[in-house]
Amino acid sequence: MFDMSVKWPRGARVAVMLTFDFDAETLWTSRDPDNARRPGVLSQGRYGATVGVPKILDTLEEADLRGKATFFVPGWTAENHTDRVERILKGGHEVAHHSYSHRWAGDSEQDSIEEMEKGLEALKRTVGVVPKGYRSPAGEVNEVLFRLLQKHNFLYDSSLMDHINPYRHKLPDGSKGPIELPWHWSLDDAPFALFSIKNPRPIFTNEHMLKVFQDEFREIYRWGGLFDLVMHPQVIGRPSRIALLREMIAFIRTFPQVWFATGTEIATAWSEAHET
């Protein structure tokens, strides 16, 4: 099923997918509905919209990566921070689907359908986007999800952690599902720097985070695969973390034959190279 050698465009050794989960306040309300009455908690998510997204876009522009990032956006975020999503699109970046309210996938088929379809409707209505990619909140999925992705003609999903390279899903009925672009918690900024009073955890230094990210990159580069870095504007958008993003991009560029690309570009290139 999995081929460890990937044929990336222009002879690239590795594909780099810089992704930003623009959850805003939904990260907190989906975890605990009581947070809707806690302005201090919600302000963390709002920071991601007011400060994080603009600083990320400036950083990408300065790094000559215009149009090369993928932002996974819940429908609620598109409705309540429309101007920020419009700025993402103005920067040429991809906007992909990230549920409606960041509610984790559960056992209810109706809940899954609602989160999918409300999110699709919100993205279309607010910013005119029909997304080609999807990422589930916290990587939680169920069987209903992949049927919905097929029904709505998604090109790719980025929710699972079972490989470092893309692959094509095969659904229970034998039909083709979306292309999977895998991720992993070790390449996610949240476990290192997302803190809350109700769920306290250590806040790691940039040096610690960079070492994990860089060590993973070195080995994925050696193998020849997909480097899918997951970031959140309310985390990576903090002043020192923006510096971390700049440093990580600069580090990646010390390696030859690196391809920065959006999820759609990566999934399309993989399909053209390995399915035709």
C-alpha positions as YAML, in Angstrom:
chain: A
units: angstrom
residues:
- id: 1
  name: MET
  ca: [0.00, 0.00, 0.00]
- id: 2
  name: PHE
  ca: [2.77, 2.46, 0.89]
- id: 3
  name: ASP
  ca: [5.72, 3.38, -1.28]
- id: 4
  name: MET
  ca: [8.62, 4.99, 0.58]
- id: 5
  name: SER
  ca: [9.99, 6.64, -2.58]
- id: 6
  name: VAL
  ca: [8.00, 9.67, -3.70]
- id: 7
  name: LYS
  ca: [8.46, 11.42, -7.03]
- id: 8
  name: TRP
  ca: [8.14, 15.09, -6.21]
- id: 9
  name: PRO
  ca: [8.14, 17.77, -8.94]
- id: 10
  name: ARG
  ca: [11.42, 19.06, -10.35]
- id: 11
  name: GLY
  ca: [13.38, 16.32, -8.61]
- id: 12
  name: ALA
  ca: [12.63, 17.63, -5.11]
- id: 13
  name: ARG
  ca: [13.81, 15.49, -2.23]
- id: 14
  name: VAL
  ca: [11.05, 16.53, 0.16]
- id: 15
  name: ALA
  ca: [7.71, 18.35, 0.01]
- id: 16
  name: VAL
  ca: [7.18, 20.94, 2.75]
- id: 17
  name: MET
  ca: [3.57, 21.66, 3.71]
- id: 18
  name: LEU
  ca: [3.28, 24.66, 6.05]
- id: 19
  name: THR
  ca: [-0.19, 24.45, 7.57]
- id: 20
  name: PHE
  ca: [-2.05, 26.70, 9.97]
- id: 21
  name: ASP
  ca: [-5.19, 25.57, 11.82]
- id: 22
  name: PHE
  ca: [-7.06, 28.87, 12.18]
- id: 23
  name: ASP
  ca: [-9.36, 27.70, 14.97]
- id: 24
  name: ALA
  ca: [-9.72, 31.08, 16.72]
- id: 25
  name: GLU
  ca: [-12.23, 30.85, 19.58]
- id: 26
  name: THR
  ca: [-13.61, 27.49, 18.41]
- id: 27
  name: LEU
  ca: [-10.58, 25.69, 19.84]
- id: 28
  name: TRP
  ca: [-11.81, 26.68, 23.30]
- id: 29
  name: THR
  ca: [-15.59, 26.46, 22.91]
- id: 30
  name: SER
  ca: [-15.37, 23.01, 21.34]
- id: 31
  name: ARG
  ca: [-13.27, 21.72, 24.22]
- id: 32
  name: ASP
  ca: [-15.58, 23.10, 26.90]
- id: 33
  name: PRO
  ca: [-18.89, 24.89, 26.14]
- id: 34
  name: ASP
  ca: [-18.51, 26.79, 29.44]
- id: 35
  name: ASN
  ca: [-15.62, 28.65, 27.85]
- id: 36
  name: ALA
  ca: [-18.16, 30.65, 25.85]
- id: 37
  name: ARG
  ca: [-18.72, 32.58, 29.10]
- id: 38
  name: ARG
  ca: [-15.01, 33.04, 29.82]
- id: 39
  name: PRO
  ca: [-13.71, 36.06, 27.87]
- id: 40
  name: GLY
  ca: [-10.18, 35.55, 29.13]
- id: 41
  name: VAL
  ca: [-9.99, 32.06, 27.67]
- id: 42
  name: LEU
  ca: [-11.59, 33.13, 24.39]
- id: 43
  name: SER
  ca: [-9.12, 35.98, 24.06]
- id: 44
  name: GLN
  ca: [-6.39, 33.42, 23.30]
- id: 45
  name: GLY
  ca: [-8.29, 32.34, 20.21]
- id: 46
  name: ARG
  ca: [-9.07, 35.93, 19.28]
- id: 47
  name: TYR
  ca: [-5.35, 36.75, 19.42]
- id: 48
  name: GLY
  ca: [-4.83, 34.24, 16.63]
- id: 49
  name: ALA
  ca: [-7.17, 36.29, 14.43]
- id: 50
  name: THR
  ca: [-6.22, 39.82, 15.43]
- id: 51
  name: VAL
  ca: [-2.44, 39.39, 15.63]
- id: 52
  name: GLY
  ca: [-1.41, 35.86, 14.68]
- id: 53
  name: VAL
  ca: [-2.76, 35.62, 11.14]
- id: 54
  name: PRO
  ca: [-1.43, 39.02, 9.98]
- id: 55
  name: LYS
  ca: [2.03, 38.28, 11.42]
- id: 56
  name: ILE
  ca: [2.09, 34.84, 9.81]
- id: 57
  name: LEU
  ca: [1.13, 36.32, 6.44]
- id: 58
  name: ASP
  ca: [3.83, 38.99, 6.75]
- id: 59
  name: THR
  ca: [6.40, 36.33, 7.65]
- id: 60
  name: LEU
  ca: [5.48, 34.16, 4.67]
- id: 61
  name: GLU
  ca: [5.59, 37.17, 2.35]
- id: 62
  name: GLU
  ca: [9.03, 38.16, 3.64]
- id: 63
  name: ALA
  ca: [10.22, 34.58, 3.13]
- id: 64
  name: ASP
  ca: [9.03, 34.66, -0.51]
- id: 65
  name: LEU
  ca: [6.42, 31.99, 0.26]
- id: 66
  name: ARG
  ca: [3.40, 33.83, -1.05]
- id: 67
  name: GLY
  ca: [0.69, 31.33, -1.98]
- id: 68
  name: LYS
  ca: [2.55, 28.37, -0.49]
- id: 69
  name: ALA
  ca: [0.75, 27.77, 2.83]
- id: 70
  name: THR
  ca: [-2.49, 25.99, 3.66]
- id: 71
  name: PHE
  ca: [-4.89, 27.39, 6.27]
- id: 72
  name: PHE
  ca: [-7.47, 24.97, 7.68]
- id: 73
  name: VAL
  ca: [-10.44, 27.12, 8.67]
- id: 74
  name: PRO
  ca: [-13.60, 26.16, 10.61]
- id: 75
  name: GLY
  ca: [-16.82, 27.60, 9.22]
- id: 76
  name: TRP
  ca: [-17.42, 29.55, 12.43]
- id: 77
  name: THR
  ca: [-14.06, 31.25, 12.02]
- id: 78
  name: ALA
  ca: [-14.91, 32.20, 8.44]
- id: 79
  name: GLU
  ca: [-18.18, 33.74, 9.67]
- id: 80
  name: ASN
  ca: [-16.68, 35.65, 12.59]
- id: 81
  name: HIS
  ca: [-13.23, 36.58, 11.22]
- id: 82
  name: THR
  ca: [-14.10, 36.94, 7.56]
- id: 83
  name: ASP
  ca: [-11.64, 39.76, 6.97]
- id: 84
  name: ARG
  ca: [-8.75, 37.60, 8.15]
- id: 85
  name: VAL
  ca: [-9.73, 34.72, 5.86]
- id: 86
  name: GLU
  ca: [-9.97, 37.22, 3.01]
- id: 87
  name: ARG
  ca: [-6.41, 38.34, 3.81]
- id: 88
  name: ILE
  ca: [-5.24, 34.73, 3.66]
- id: 89
  name: LEU
  ca: [-6.76, 34.39, 0.20]
- id: 90
  name: LYS
  ca: [-5.32, 37.73, -0.90]
- id: 91
  name: GLY
  ca: [-1.90, 36.33, 0.00]
- id: 92
  name: GLY
  ca: [-2.56, 33.53, -2.49]
- id: 93
  name: HIS
  ca: [-2.68, 30.81, 0.16]
- id: 94
  name: GLU
  ca: [-5.02, 27.84, 0.24]
- id: 95
  name: VAL
  ca: [-8.07, 27.80, 2.50]
- id: 96
  name: ALA
  ca: [-9.19, 24.28, 3.44]
- id: 97
  name: HIS
  ca: [-12.02, 22.84, 5.55]
- id: 98
  name: HIS
  ca: [-11.64, 22.28, 9.30]
- id: 99
  name: SER
  ca: [-15.21, 21.46, 10.40]
- id: 100
  name: TYR
  ca: [-17.74, 24.11, 11.40]
- id: 101
  name: SER
  ca: [-17.22, 24.52, 15.15]
- id: 102
  name: HIS
  ca: [-14.06, 22.46, 15.75]
- id: 103
  name: ARG
  ca: [-16.17, 19.83, 17.46]
- id: 104
  name: TRP
  ca: [-14.35, 16.51, 17.62]
- id: 105
  name: ALA
  ca: [-15.73, 13.62, 15.57]
- id: 106
  name: GLY
  ca: [-18.04, 11.46, 17.64]
- id: 107
  name: ASP
  ca: [-20.37, 8.55, 17.15]
- id: 108
  name: SER
  ca: [-23.31, 10.57, 15.81]
- id: 109
  name: GLU
  ca: [-23.62, 10.44, 12.03]
- id: 110
  name: GLN
  ca: [-25.88, 13.49, 12.08]
- id: 111
  name: ASP
  ca: [-23.32, 15.54, 14.01]
- id: 112
  name: SER
  ca: [-20.65, 14.63, 11.46]
- id: 113
  name: ILE
  ca: [-22.89, 15.63, 8.58]
- id: 114
  name: GLU
  ca: [-23.79, 18.93, 10.25]
- id: 115
  name: GLU
  ca: [-20.16, 19.84, 10.96]
- id: 116
  name: MET
  ca: [-19.17, 19.03, 7.38]
- id: 117
  name: GLU
  ca: [-22.04, 20.73, 5.58]
- id: 118
  name: LYS
  ca: [-22.31, 23.82, 7.80]
- id: 119
  name: GLY
  ca: [-18.57, 24.33, 7.38]
- id: 120
  name: LEU
  ca: [-18.79, 23.99, 3.61]
- id: 121
  name: GLU
  ca: [-21.71, 26.41, 3.43]
- id: 122
  name: ALA
  ca: [-19.97, 28.99, 5.63]
- id: 123
  name: LEU
  ca: [-16.75, 28.95, 3.57]
- id: 124
  name: LYS
  ca: [-18.70, 29.32, 0.33]
- id: 125
  name: ARG
  ca: [-20.99, 32.07, 1.63]
- id: 126
  name: THR
  ca: [-18.37, 34.20, 3.38]
- id: 127
  name: VAL
  ca: [-15.31, 33.98, 1.14]
- id: 128
  name: GLY
  ca: [-16.46, 32.03, -1.93]
- id: 129
  name: VAL
  ca: [-14.24, 29.02, -1.25]
- id: 130
  name: VAL
  ca: [-15.11, 25.45, -2.20]
- id: 131
  name: PRO
  ca: [-12.29, 23.66, -0.38]
- id: 132
  name: LYS
  ca: [-10.34, 20.76, -1.84]
- id: 133
  name: GLY
  ca: [-8.75, 19.70, 1.44]
- id: 134
  name: TYR
  ca: [-9.94, 18.76, 4.92]
- id: 135
  name: ARG
  ca: [-8.36, 18.32, 8.34]
- id: 136
  name: SER
  ca: [-10.35, 16.98, 11.28]
- id: 137
  name: PRO
  ca: [-10.16, 18.75, 14.66]
- id: 138
  name: ALA
  ca: [-7.47, 17.06, 16.80]
- id: 139
  name: GLY
  ca: [-7.14, 14.34, 14.17]
- id: 140
  name: GLU
  ca: [-10.30, 12.63, 15.41]
- id: 141
  name: VAL
  ca: [-12.18, 10.82, 12.63]
- id: 142
  name: ASN
  ca: [-14.94, 8.27, 12.15]
- id: 143
  name: GLU
  ca: [-16.22, 6.12, 9.28]
- id: 144
  name: VAL
  ca: [-18.81, 8.72, 8.32]
- id: 145
  name: LEU
  ca: [-16.14, 11.32, 7.65]
- id: 146
  name: PHE
  ca: [-14.51, 9.53, 4.72]
- id: 147
  name: ARG
  ca: [-17.88, 8.92, 3.06]
- id: 148
  name: LEU
  ca: [-18.60, 12.64, 3.40]
- id: 149
  name: LEU
  ca: [-15.22, 13.58, 1.94]
- id: 150
  name: GLN
  ca: [-15.93, 11.35, -1.04]
- id: 151
  name: LYS
  ca: [-19.48, 12.69, -1.42]
- id: 152
  name: HIS
  ca: [-18.27, 16.29, -1.49]
- id: 153
  name: ASN
  ca: [-15.39, 15.56, -3.90]
- id: 154
  name: PHE
  ca: [-12.50, 16.42, -1.61]
- id: 155
  name: LEU
  ca: [-9.12, 15.89, -3.20]
- id: 156
  name: TYR
  ca: [-7.30, 15.24, 0.06]
- id: 157
  name: ASP
  ca: [-7.53, 14.74, 3.80]
- id: 158
  name: SER
  ca: [-4.85, 15.57, 6.39]
- id: 159
  name: SER
  ca: [-6.16, 13.93, 9.57]
- id: 160
  name: LEU
  ca: [-4.26, 10.66, 10.04]
- id: 161
  name: MET
  ca: [-0.80, 9.80, 11.33]
- id: 162
  name: ASP
  ca: [-0.12, 6.40, 9.77]
- id: 163
  name: HIS
  ca: [2.68, 7.38, 7.38]
- id: 164
  name: ILE
  ca: [4.95, 10.24, 6.30]
- id: 165
  name: ASN
  ca: [3.99, 10.04, 2.63]
- id: 166
  name: PRO
  ca: [0.70, 10.55, 0.79]
- id: 167
  name: TYR
  ca: [-1.50, 7.60, -0.08]
- id: 168
  name: ARG
  ca: [-4.97, 7.01, -1.49]
- id: 169
  name: HIS
  ca: [-7.79, 5.94, 0.82]
- id: 170
  name: LYS
  ca: [-9.78, 2.89, -0.19]
- id: 171
  name: LEU
  ca: [-13.31, 2.90, 1.22]
- id: 172
  name: PRO
  ca: [-15.08, -0.23, 2.54]
- id: 173
  name: ASP
  ca: [-17.05, -0.62, -0.70]
- id: 174
  name: GLY
  ca: [-13.81, -0.69, -2.68]
- id: 175
  name: SER
  ca: [-14.17, 2.80, -4.14]
- id: 176
  name: LYS
  ca: [-11.48, 5.45, -4.03]
- id: 177
  name: GLY
  ca: [-11.50, 7.97, -1.22]
- id: 178
  name: PRO
  ca: [-9.39, 11.12, -0.86]
- id: 179
  name: ILE
  ca: [-5.60, 11.24, -0.86]
- id: 180
  name: GLU
  ca: [-4.20, 11.31, 2.68]
- id: 181
  name: LEU
  ca: [-1.49, 13.83, 3.57]
- id: 182
  name: PRO
  ca: [-0.34, 12.54, 6.99]
- id: 183
  name: TRP
  ca: [0.70, 14.65, 9.96]
- id: 184
  name: HIS
  ca: [1.95, 13.91, 13.50]
- id: 185
  name: TRP
  ca: [1.76, 15.47, 16.97]
- id: 186
  name: SER
  ca: [5.55, 15.88, 17.05]
- id: 187
  name: LEU
  ca: [5.20, 18.38, 14.18]
- id: 188
  name: ASP
  ca: [2.37, 20.31, 15.84]
- id: 189
  name: ASP
  ca: [3.01, 23.47, 17.87]
- id: 190
  name: ALA
  ca: [0.06, 22.90, 20.25]
- id: 191
  name: PRO
  ca: [1.55, 20.12, 22.43]
- id: 192
  name: PHE
  ca: [4.56, 22.34, 23.07]
- id: 193
  name: ALA
  ca: [2.99, 25.74, 23.65]
- id: 194
  name: LEU
  ca: [-0.80, 25.69, 24.08]
- id: 195
  name: PHE
  ca: [-1.69, 26.27, 27.72]
- id: 196
  name: SER
  ca: [-4.93, 26.57, 29.66]
- id: 197
  name: ILE
  ca: [-5.72, 26.74, 33.38]
- id: 198
  name: LYS
  ca: [-8.09, 23.77, 33.18]
- id: 199
  name: ASN
  ca: [-5.58, 21.70, 31.20]
- id: 200
  name: PRO
  ca: [-2.14, 22.95, 32.24]
- id: 201
  name: ARG
  ca: [0.97, 21.68, 30.50]
- id: 202
  name: PRO
  ca: [4.59, 22.82, 30.23]
- id: 203
  name: ILE
  ca: [5.36, 25.63, 27.82]
- id: 204
  name: PHE
  ca: [8.50, 24.66, 25.92]
- id: 205
  name: THR
  ca: [11.23, 26.96, 24.69]
- id: 206
  name: ASN
  ca: [11.85, 27.71, 21.03]
- id: 207
  name: GLU
  ca: [15.07, 25.74, 21.26]
- id: 208
  name: HIS
  ca: [13.17, 22.63, 22.35]
- id: 209
  name: MET
  ca: [10.53, 22.97, 19.65]
- id: 210
  name: LEU
  ca: [13.05, 23.71, 16.94]
- id: 211
  name: LYS
  ca: [15.12, 20.68, 17.83]
- id: 212
  name: VAL
  ca: [12.12, 18.37, 17.48]
- id: 213
  name: PHE
  ca: [10.99, 20.01, 14.22]
- id: 214
  name: GLN
  ca: [14.49, 20.09, 12.75]
- id: 215
  name: ASP
  ca: [15.38, 16.54, 13.74]
- id: 216
  name: GLU
  ca: [12.15, 15.31, 12.13]
- id: 217
  name: PHE
  ca: [12.88, 17.31, 8.99]
- id: 218
  name: ARG
  ca: [16.40, 15.96, 8.65]
- id: 219
  name: GLU
  ca: [15.20, 12.37, 8.72]
- id: 220
  name: ILE
  ca: [12.16, 12.90, 6.50]
- id: 221
  name: TYR
  ca: [14.50, 14.61, 4.05]
- id: 222
  name: ARG
  ca: [16.84, 11.62, 4.18]
- id: 223
  name: TRP
  ca: [13.94, 9.23, 3.56]
- id: 224
  name: GLY
  ca: [12.38, 11.45, 0.92]
- id: 225
  name: GLY
  ca: [8.84, 12.26, 2.05]
- id: 226
  name: LEU
  ca: [6.27, 14.80, 3.16]
- id: 227
  name: PHE
  ca: [7.07, 17.27, 5.94]
- id: 228
  name: ASP
  ca: [3.65, 18.42, 7.19]
- id: 229
  name: LEU
  ca: [4.14, 21.12, 9.85]
- id: 230
  name: VAL
  ca: [0.98, 21.95, 11.82]
- id: 231
  name: MET
  ca: [0.72, 25.37, 13.46]
- id: 232
  name: HIS
  ca: [-1.99, 27.48, 15.08]
- id: 233
  name: PRO
  ca: [-2.12, 31.29, 14.73]
- id: 234
  name: GLN
  ca: [-2.86, 31.68, 18.45]
- id: 235
  name: VAL
  ca: [0.33, 29.70, 19.22]
- id: 236
  name: ILE
  ca: [2.84, 30.33, 16.43]
- id: 237
  name: GLY
  ca: [1.61, 33.94, 16.21]
- id: 238
  name: ARG
  ca: [3.18, 34.88, 19.54]
- id: 239
  name: PRO
  ca: [6.21, 37.17, 19.07]
- id: 240
  name: SER
  ca: [8.96, 34.65, 19.86]
- id: 241
  name: ARG
  ca: [7.14, 31.89, 18.01]
- id: 242
  name: ILE
  ca: [7.01, 33.99, 14.84]
- id: 243
  name: ALA
  ca: [10.80, 34.13, 15.17]
- id: 244
  name: LEU
  ca: [10.74, 30.33, 15.44]
- id: 245
  name: LEU
  ca: [8.76, 30.11, 12.18]
- id: 246
  name: ARG
  ca: [11.29, 32.35, 10.43]
- id: 247
  name: GLU
  ca: [14.15, 30.26, 11.75]
- id: 248
  name: MET
  ca: [12.50, 27.00, 10.73]
- id: 249
  name: ILE
  ca: [11.94, 28.22, 7.18]
- id: 250
  name: ALA
  ca: [15.55, 29.38, 6.98]
- id: 251
  name: PHE
  ca: [16.76, 26.01, 8.29]
- id: 252
  name: ILE
  ca: [14.74, 24.10, 5.69]
- id: 253
  name: ARG
  ca: [16.24, 26.25, 2.96]
- id: 254
  name: THR
  ca: [19.75, 25.16, 3.87]
- id: 255
  name: PHE
  ca: [18.84, 21.82, 2.25]
- id: 256
  name: PRO
  ca: [18.83, 21.48, -1.55]
- id: 257
  name: GLN
  ca: [15.87, 20.20, -3.54]
- id: 258
  name: VAL
  ca: [13.10, 21.29, -1.17]
- id: 259
  name: TRP
  ca: [9.59, 21.98, -2.50]
- id: 260
  name: PHE
  ca: [7.25, 24.26, -0.51]
- id: 261
  name: ALA
  ca: [3.67, 23.64, -1.61]
- id: 262
  name: THR
  ca: [0.02, 23.75, -0.60]
- id: 263
  name: GLY
  ca: [-1.99, 20.66, 0.23]
- id: 264
  name: THR
  ca: [-3.73, 20.77, -3.13]
- id: 265
  name: GLU
  ca: [-0.43, 21.07, -4.99]
- id: 266
  name: ILE
  ca: [1.07, 18.16, -3.06]
- id: 267
  name: ALA
  ca: [-1.93, 15.86, -3.46]
- id: 268
  name: THR
  ca: [-2.18, 16.67, -7.17]
- id: 269
  name: ALA
  ca: [1.53, 16.11, -7.77]
- id: 270
  name: TRP
  ca: [1.49, 12.81, -5.89]
- id: 271
  name: SER
  ca: [-1.52, 11.57, -7.85]
- id: 272
  name: GLU
  ca: [-0.01, 12.55, -11.20]
- id: 273
  name: ALA
  ca: [3.27, 10.81, -10.35]
- id: 274
  name: HIS
  ca: [1.91, 7.67, -8.72]
- id: 275
  name: GLU
  ca: [-1.59, 7.05, -10.09]
- id: 276
  name: THR
  ca: [-1.19, 7.68, -13.82]
...
